Amino acid sequence: MNKNNNIEVGRYVVSPMTQARDGGGFDALVSIRSGQGMASVDRVMQFTPRFQSQTAALRYARTEGLAWAHCH
């Protein structure tokens, strides 16, 4: 799994990631964290589309994570 830069959006920290698939291609994932210590919450979303490049998967995860954070 490839972790990338964190992006702060209000009270959330958005962390887009990619993961190589066994049969080729990449999955897009995003972690969205809020709170601190025992009151922290970490949501991890894995998206359905398979991407041919790691860059495309990362871009998709970033876009989806930022959209979620801006809506909540």
Stockholm file with secondary structure:
# STOCKHOLM 1.0

chainA/1-72         MNKNNNIEVGRYVVSPMTQARDGGGFDALVSIRSGQGMASVDRVMQFTPRFQSQTAALRYARTEGLAWAHCH
#=GR chainA/1-72 SS CEECCCEEETTEEEEEEEEECTTSSEEEEEEEEESCGGGCEEEEEECSCCBSSHHHHHHHHHHHHHHHHHHC
#=GC SS_cons        CEECCCEEETTEEEEEEEEECTTSSEEEEEEEEESCGGGCEEEEEECSCCBSSHHHHHHHHHHHHHHHHHHC
//
